Amino acid sequence: MNFAETFKLAISAIWAHKLRSILTLLGMIIGVMAVVVVVSLIQGFNRYVDEKIAGIGAKSYTIQRFSFEDWKDTDTIAAAQRRNKDITLDEMAYIRSKATLTDKLGAQARSTRSQIKRGAQIVEEVPVSGATPNVLDIEKLEVEDGRYFSESENDAAVNVAYLGADVAKELFPASSPVNQEITIAGLPYRVIGVAVAQGTIFGMPQDNFIHLPLKTYSKNFGGLVQWRSLYLQGTAKNDEQFADAVDEARNILRIKRGLKYGEKDNFGILTPDAITGLRDRLFGTISVVLIAVPSIALLVGGIVVMNIMLVSVTERTKEIGVRKALGARRADILRQFLVEAATLSAIGGATGVFLAWVIGRILTAVFFPTYLSIIAVIIAVTVSGGIGVIAGIFPAWKAARLDPIEALRAD
């Protein structure tokens, strides 16, 4: 008997007991769906991080007060708070004057939440931050309307503002905000530009912000200290020299701060490799656990398939006897029940993948970005079919070993 005939027999047997087959598949469907959803979330998160790194430039680095290692535990952060000093504009100027491998070096200050007004319109708790004009190029910011601020506006500490899309829509629902006036924390500012809308990531809005020229922010909000601390962003002149540019900037800042050989840095430098390395360290083990837990449901689904196939063998004992009496070999009987078990599991796997895709679309639209790769789909269906084969081995072996005379006597 060829495979096509065996497959037809398997489909006929499954279709003959539709309700039982559906109930049998529930465990496999839930297991595959859970595994695929978790994998989609993990892949979506990893792609998001990689896209954000690419968005700010794969070869850009950040110099800030603390490093990742400083946040290892309460003791290390306490020691870092005593040892590390805030980054200053003098240090940025010093690095700029000494660095030969860095192309652009800009600065940003951490945000302060403020009340924004335009006439009777009020928006509360908007993050307002300061930046140097070259941050536009370093972070590859996209301007929807108007422009970003200029060097002359920053040097003169002019009261101009660059709005996120949500803020612009809230304050100017029916007109362009460019060259219009708003009030930030009680002071008037002229709007010069609006950013391209970014939407939400992990449920967090990306368009609720306002950028001011760095010196304007420092003048109007009380200096670049504490929660308004400064951090620098730099790009290398070319990709090949990126690591050397980072090392050069580190050494220049160490010299500026008078650190001796062997003395620990009293600042942190973040690079794309450091960010992805931290992600892998934090989520590597977690990802394994997240995938392993729903995989238990797959195992349970396999056990259910084995149980149902054993019941099927018992119910179809007489059929097996008739087939053997008509010349069917043990290999034919073995193959018939193995294909039936594998087909049952593969249907469950395909259904689970489809439901996972639907859930992934919903999660992407509402909460989290997800990504379902073709490889993940193939693996999910293959694994579910493989579990079906493994679960069907014993029932198929039992069916193949039935004595035809005893089988024909069965009721």
N, C-alpha and C positions, 0 to 999 in steps of 0.2 A: 504494500500500500504506500503510495507516494505522499509527500508532505501536504499537497493541496487537499487530498481526500481526508487526511488526518485533521487538517485545520477546519474543514467543513463539518466534520463530526464534532469537533470541539465547540464550534459556534452553535451547532444544533443542540448539544447537551446543555450549554449555558442558557440558550434561549428557552429551552423546555422548562427551566426552573428560574424564571425571571426574578421573582421576589427574593428567592434564596440567594441568587447570584448578586443582586443589589445589596442585600444585607451583608453578604460576605465581603463585598468590595468596600464597604464603608471604612473599615480599618485601614485598608491600603490607600484609599482616597485621602483620608485625613492625614495619614503619615506622609504621603508624597506632597500633599498640599502644604503642610506645615514646614517640611524641609525646604521646599522650593521658595516659599515666602521668606523664610529666614535667609536663605542664600541670596535672594533678590535684594533684601534690605542691606545685607553686608556688601554686596557688589555695588549697590546704589550709593552707599556711604563712601566706599573707596573711590568710586568714580567722581563723586562730588568733591572729595578732598583733592584728588588729582586735578580736576578742572579748576578749582579755586587756586591751586598752586600755579597752574598754567596761566590763569587769568591775571595774576599779579606778576607774572614773569617767572619762568622756570629757573632763571638765573638771577634772582634778587635775594637779598639777605636783610635781616632786621637786627638792629642793635638796640637792646632795651636793658632795663635795670636788672631783671632776673632771667635766669636760664631755666630750661626744663628741669635740670637736676636740682635746682634750688627748691623745687616744690615736691621733692621726694617724700618728706615727712615734716612734722612740726619742728623738729630740731634743725633741719637744714634750712627751712624758710626763716626761722628765727635768726639763725646765724647770717643768712643772706641779707636780712633786713638791717642787721648791724653793720655788715661789711660793705654792701653795695650802695652806691650813690646814684641819684637821679642823673640821667643823661642831660646835657646842657647844649645850648646853641653854640657856645664857645668850642665845645668838643666837636660838634659837627663842622664848624669852620676849620678847626685844626686838621681834622681828617681830610677834608676837601683840599686843604693846602698841601698836604703831604702825600696823599694817595696817588699812585700812578696807574693802577689797574682798575680803579672804580670809574665808571662812566658818569652815572648820576647818583647824587646823594641828597635825599630829602628828609623831611621830618614831619611827624604828626604828633598831636597831643591827644590824650585820652579824653573822652567826651564827658560833658556835664549835661544832665537832663534839665531842660528849661521850658518855660511857657512861651509859646509863639502866638502872636496876635496879628490880625489884619482886620481893622475895623471891628465889627462885632464877632468875627470868626476867631475862635481860640482853640489851639491844640496844646494839650498838656504833655509834659514828660517827653519832649523830643530830644534825642541825643544830639548835642551840638559839640563839634570838635574843631580843632585848628589844623591846618596843613600848609606846607610850602607849595608853591605852584607846580613844581616839577613832579609832585605826587600823581598828577594827572597822567604823566607818561610812565612813571614807575609802576603804578597799579593798573595801567591801561584802562582808566575810567572812560566811560562812554557818555557823551553829552547829548541829550535829547533836544534841548532848546537853549539858545544863548551860548555861554562859554564858561570856562573856569576862570578863576582870578589870576591876575598877572603879578610879575615880580614887583612892579612899581606899586601896585595896590597893597602887596604884602609889606614892602619896605615902609610905606607911609601909614600902615595900620588903618586902611580905609574900611569903613563899615559896609562891606558887601557880603552877600551870602549866596551859596550854591546849595540848592534844595534837592532832597530826595523826592522821587516821584509821588509817594504817598502824601508828603507834606504839601507839595505843590497842588495836588488834586484837592486836598482838604481846604486849603486857603484860597485857591483860585479855581473853583469848579468849572467856570464857564469862560475863562480868559487866560491869556498867557501871563505868567508871573514876572517875566523878564522886564526889568526896569520899574517894577512896582515896589512899593515900600512895605516892609513888615517890621514888627517889633519883637526883639528877642531879649527876654529878661529885662524888659523896660527900656531898651535902647533901640533906636531906629536903624534899619539896614536896607540897602537897596539890593534886590534880587538880580543876579547877573546870569544865572544858568540853572537848568534842571537836568538831573541825571536820568539816564535810560532806566526804565522799570526793570527790577530784578526778580520780583515776586517774593515768595516765601520759601525758606529752607528749614526743614525740620519744625515746621509750624512757626518759625520766627520771621517776621517781616524784614526784608532787606532794603526797603525804600523809605524808612522812617528815620531820616537824619538830615543834618545841616552841616556843611563845611564852611568855615570862615578862614580868611588868611591867618596864618599862625600868629603873627604879631598882633593882629586885631584881637584874636582869641585871648592871647596872653594879657593884653592891656585891659580888656573888658571883663575878664573872668578871674583876674587875680593871680596871674603868674603860672608858670608851667611846673608846678610842684604837686606832690601827693597824688590825689586821684586825677589830676590833670597832667601827669608826668609825660615827658617827651620820649619818643622812640624814633630811631633813624631807620631809613630804608635806602638801600643802595643796590645798584646793578653793576655788573662787570662789563668791561669794554667788549669782551667776547666770551662765548661759552667755554672755550678751552681754558681760559684764565680765571674762571669763577672761583675755584678753590683757593688759588693764589691771591685773588682780590680779597676774599674773606680773611685769609691769614694776615694779609697786609693791614687791613682795617683793624683787626684785633691787636696787632703789634703796635700800631700807631696810637690806639687808645690806651694801651698799657703804658706806653711811654708818657703820654699826656697825663696819666694818673699816677705816674711814678712807681709803678709796680716793679718789684725786683724779680730776677730770674727764679722760677720755681714757685713764686707766689701765685695763689689762685686768682683768676679773673674776678673782679668785683663788678661785673656786668655780664649780660648774656647775649649770644649771637644765635639767631634762629635762621636756618636754611631750609630749602625744600626737602633735602634728604633727612634733616633732623625731624621735620614734621611728619614725614611718611614713616620714619623709623619709630617715632613715638606712637603713631597710630598702630603700627604692626605690633609693638610691644603691648599696648593696652588692649587691643582688640583681637590679637592672635589667639590667645587662650580662650577668651570669651567667645569668639566665633566658633571654635571647636565645640565648646560646651553647648552653645545655642543650636548647633547642627545636630549634636549627639542626642539631645533630649527628645526632639520630635522623631529622631530615627528609631527610638524605642517603639513608637507607634507603627513604623514599618515592620519591625520585628513581630509585633503583636498581630499585624495584618497577615504576615506570612504564616503564623501559627493558625490563624482562623482559616486561611486557605487550605492548609494541611488537614485540618479537622473536617472541613467540608468535603475535601477530596476523598478522605477515608469513608465518610458517610456515602459519598457517591459510589465508591467501589462496592460497599455493602449493598446498596440499593440495586446496583446493576450487575450483580453476580451472575444472574441467569443470562443476561446479554453477553457477558464475557464468555460464558460457557458455550453459547451458540456460536460466537465468532471463532472460538478455538476449534469447535467441532467442524466448522466450515473451512478451516485451514489457516486461521490467523496464527502467526508465530508470537512467541513471548515478546520479541522486539517490537512487533506491531502494537500489542496491548500496552507495552511500556511507553512507547512513543505517543500513543493516543492520549493517555492520562497526563503525561508530561506536557504535551502541547496544550491540553485543556487548562491545566494549572497556570502555565505561562501566559496563555491568552487572557484568562481571567484577571491575572495580576497586571498585565500590560494595559488592559482596559481601565483598571483602577488607577494605574499610573498616569495615563493620558488624561483621564477625568480630573485627577488631582492637579496636574499641571495647568489645565484650563482654568480651574477654580483659583489656583494661585495667581495666574495672570490677571484675572478679574480683580482679585483682592489687591494685587500690586498696583493696578491702575487707580483704584480707589485711594490707596495710601499715598500714591504720588500726587494725586489731585488735592488731598486734604492735609496730609501730615508729612510723609517722608518720601524722598526720591528713591525709586527702586529701579533695578535693572535686571532683566531676565535674559541671560545669554542662551544661545542655541545649544551650547555645550552643556549647560545646566539642564535643559530640557531633555537632551539625549541621555545624559547620565541618569536623570530621574526615571525615565521610562525604562531604560536598560536595567537599572537596579531593581525596579519593581518587578519586571519580567524575570530577572535572575532569582529574586526571592521566591517568585512563583514556581520556578523550576526546582529550586532547592526544596521548597515546601511540598512539591508534588512527587519527589523522588520516592519516598517511602510508600505513599499510596499507590503509585504506578508500579513499583516493585512488587507490592502485595497483590495487585490485580494480575500482573504478569505471571505470578507463581500459582495462581488458582488452578486446581485440577479441573479439567473440563467436565468430567463425569459428576463430580461433586457440585460443580457450578450449575449443571443442568438440572440437578435434583432440588436446587434451592427454590424456595417459594418467592 
